[in-house]
Amino acid sequence: MQPMRIIVYLWSLPTTMLGLLFVPLAIFTGGAADWIDGVLEIHGPAIRFLLTYCTVMRGGASAITLGHVVLGRDRQALELTRRHERIHVRQCERWGPLFIPVYLLASIFVMLLGRRAYMDNPFEREAYAKQ
């Protein structure tokens, strides 16, 4: 692995560690984990439940990125959202441990402006534009 890639992985490691906490939940409930292009993608019944009922998005989320870990409802959701979620992986590489707090602050800021917390979040706008 190139030295710069190692630095990028280390910089985003705190967020990735948060994502890794969900791996046992996925595996022990009949899900799976796959290493694809330097990103660990996990899915399973418990992950599906969390993404469906424990997010602030109406109808839930198909997938969510935590560093170099992407949680998806199922394998198909991971395939369909892969390009979008990879943009979030790159954002996390850029922002490192600040990614989650800055993402949340961006959502709050756009809500205070009377806009949509998810669709008008600059991180999401970038991911949708580049996918």
Sine and cosine of phi, psi and omega as CSV:
sin_phi,cos_phi,sin_psi,cos_psi,sin_omega,cos_omega
0.00,0.00,0.66,-0.75,-0.01,-1.00
-0.93,0.37,0.55,-0.83,-0.01,-1.00
-0.83,0.56,-0.61,0.79,-0.01,-1.00
-0.91,0.41,-0.63,0.77,0.03,-1.00
-0.90,0.43,-0.60,0.80,0.04,-1.00
-0.89,0.46,-0.69,0.73,0.02,-1.00
-0.88,0.47,-0.67,0.74,0.00,-1.00
-0.89,0.46,-0.69,0.73,0.02,-1.00
-0.91,0.42,-0.64,0.77,0.02,-1.00
-0.92,0.39,-0.67,0.75,0.00,-1.00
-0.88,0.47,-0.60,0.80,-0.01,-1.00
-1.00,-0.06,0.03,1.00,-0.08,-1.00
-0.84,0.54,-0.66,0.75,0.00,-1.00
-0.85,0.53,-0.65,0.76,0.02,-1.00
-0.95,0.31,-0.63,0.78,0.05,-1.00
-0.88,0.48,-0.64,0.77,0.01,-1.00
-0.87,0.50,-0.62,0.79,0.07,-1.00
-0.87,0.49,-0.70,0.72,0.04,-1.00
-0.89,0.45,-0.61,0.80,-0.02,-1.00
-0.91,0.42,-0.38,0.92,0.05,-1.00
-0.88,0.48,-0.39,0.92,-0.04,-1.00
-1.00,0.04,-0.18,0.98,-0.03,-1.00
-0.87,0.49,-0.77,0.64,0.02,-1.00
-0.86,0.50,-0.61,0.79,0.03,-1.00
-0.86,0.51,-0.68,0.73,0.02,-1.00
-0.92,0.40,-0.76,0.65,-0.09,-1.00
-0.91,0.41,-0.72,0.69,-0.08,-1.00
-0.97,0.26,-0.12,0.99,0.06,-1.00
-0.93,-0.37,0.34,0.94,0.10,-1.00
1.00,-0.03,0.23,0.97,0.02,-1.00
-1.00,-0.03,-0.30,-0.95,-0.03,-1.00
-0.52,-0.86,0.27,-0.96,0.07,-1.00
-0.73,-0.68,0.74,-0.67,-0.01,-1.00
-0.75,-0.66,0.70,-0.71,0.04,-1.00
-1.00,-0.04,0.93,-0.37,-0.06,-1.00
-0.77,-0.64,0.89,-0.45,0.04,-1.00
0.79,0.61,0.70,0.72,0.06,-1.00
0.98,0.18,0.18,0.98,-0.01,-1.00
-0.78,-0.62,0.70,-0.71,0.05,-1.00
-1.00,0.03,0.88,-0.47,0.02,-1.00
-0.97,-0.26,0.80,-0.60,-0.01,-1.00
-0.81,-0.59,0.51,-0.86,0.04,-1.00
-0.42,-0.91,0.22,-0.98,0.03,-1.00
0.38,-0.92,0.11,-0.99,-0.06,-1.00
-0.84,0.55,-0.67,0.74,-0.02,-1.00
-0.93,0.35,-0.62,0.79,0.04,-1.00
-0.91,0.41,-0.67,0.74,0.05,-1.00
-0.84,0.54,-0.72,0.69,0.01,-1.00
-0.86,0.51,-0.75,0.66,-0.01,-1.00
-0.87,0.49,-0.71,0.70,-0.03,-1.00
-0.94,0.34,-0.48,0.88,-0.02,-1.00
-0.99,0.17,-0.69,0.73,-0.17,-0.99
-0.92,-0.38,-0.16,0.99,-0.10,-0.99
-0.88,-0.48,0.44,0.90,0.11,-0.99
-0.88,-0.47,0.28,-0.96,-0.01,-1.00
-1.00,0.09,-0.07,1.00,-0.01,-1.00
-0.98,0.18,0.69,-0.72,0.08,-1.00
-0.87,0.49,0.82,-0.57,-0.03,-1.00
1.00,0.10,-0.08,1.00,0.01,-1.00
1.00,0.10,-0.10,-1.00,-0.01,-1.00
-0.92,-0.39,0.53,-0.85,0.09,-1.00
-0.98,0.21,-0.58,0.81,-0.02,-1.00
-0.39,-0.92,0.33,-0.94,0.06,-1.00
-0.55,-0.83,0.59,-0.81,-0.05,-1.00
-0.95,-0.31,0.76,-0.66,0.09,-1.00
-0.78,-0.63,1.00,0.00,-0.04,-1.00
0.93,0.37,-0.83,-0.56,0.02,-1.00
-0.99,-0.15,0.45,0.89,0.08,-1.00
-0.82,-0.57,0.78,-0.63,0.06,-1.00
-0.89,-0.46,0.84,-0.55,0.05,-1.00
-1.00,-0.10,0.77,-0.64,0.01,-1.00
-0.76,-0.65,0.42,-0.91,0.02,-1.00
-0.86,0.50,-0.64,0.77,0.02,-1.00
-0.33,-0.95,0.03,-1.00,-0.05,-1.00
-0.88,0.48,-0.63,0.78,0.00,-1.00
-0.90,0.43,-0.68,0.73,0.03,-1.00
-0.88,0.48,-0.63,0.78,0.04,-1.00
-0.90,0.44,-0.66,0.75,0.02,-1.00
-0.91,0.40,-0.68,0.73,-0.04,-1.00
-0.93,0.36,-0.49,0.87,-0.06,-1.00
-0.97,-0.23,0.06,1.00,-0.13,-0.99
-0.81,0.58,-0.75,0.66,-0.04,-1.00
-0.89,0.45,-0.68,0.73,0.01,-1.00
-0.89,0.45,-0.74,0.67,-0.04,-1.00
-0.93,0.38,-0.51,0.86,0.05,-1.00
-0.91,0.41,-0.51,0.86,0.09,-1.00
-0.89,0.45,-0.66,0.75,0.04,-1.00
-0.92,0.40,-0.57,0.82,0.08,-1.00
-0.87,0.49,-0.72,0.70,0.01,-1.00
-0.90,0.44,-0.62,0.78,0.06,-1.00
-0.88,0.48,-0.67,0.74,0.02,-1.00
-0.91,0.41,-0.59,0.81,0.07,-1.00
-0.89,0.45,-0.58,0.82,0.01,-1.00
-0.95,0.30,-0.71,0.70,-0.12,-0.99
-1.00,-0.06,-0.29,0.96,0.03,-1.00
0.84,0.54,-0.71,-0.70,-0.05,-1.00
-0.92,0.39,-0.18,0.98,0.02,-1.00
-1.00,0.07,-0.17,0.99,-0.12,-0.99
-0.82,0.58,-0.82,0.58,-0.06,-1.00
-0.90,0.44,-0.76,0.65,0.02,-1.00
-0.87,0.49,-0.66,0.75,-0.02,-1.00
-0.93,0.36,-0.62,0.78,0.06,-1.00
-0.86,0.51,-0.75,0.66,-0.01,-1.00
-0.90,0.44,-0.66,0.75,0.04,-1.00
-0.89,0.45,-0.61,0.79,0.04,-1.00
-0.89,0.45,-0.65,0.76,0.03,-1.00
-0.90,0.43,-0.69,0.72,0.02,-1.00
-0.89,0.45,-0.69,0.72,-0.02,-1.00
-0.87,0.49,-0.73,0.69,-0.02,-1.00
-0.93,0.36,-0.53,0.85,0.07,-1.00
-0.90,0.43,-0.65,0.76,0.03,-1.00
-0.90,0.44,-0.41,0.91,0.06,-1.00
-1.00,0.08,0.03,1.00,0.01,-1.00
0.99,0.12,0.31,0.95,-0.01,-1.00
-0.96,-0.29,0.02,-1.00,-0.07,-1.00
-0.99,0.15,0.79,-0.61,-0.09,-1.00
-0.87,0.49,-0.57,0.82,-0.03,-1.00
-1.00,-0.04,-0.87,0.50,-0.12,-0.99
-0.92,0.39,-0.46,0.89,0.00,-1.00
-0.99,-0.14,0.02,1.00,0.08,-1.00
-0.91,0.42,0.77,-0.64,-0.03,-1.00
-0.84,0.54,-0.53,0.85,0.03,-1.00
-0.91,0.41,-0.66,0.75,0.02,-1.00
-0.95,0.32,-0.64,0.77,0.02,-1.00
-0.86,0.50,-0.67,0.74,0.04,-1.00
-0.90,0.44,-0.70,0.71,-0.04,-1.00
-0.90,0.44,-0.67,0.74,0.02,-1.00
-0.93,0.36,-0.60,0.80,0.00,-1.00
-0.92,0.38,-0.59,0.80,-0.09,-1.00
-1.00,-0.06,-0.21,0.98,-0.06,-1.00
-0.95,0.31,0.00,0.00,0.00,0.00
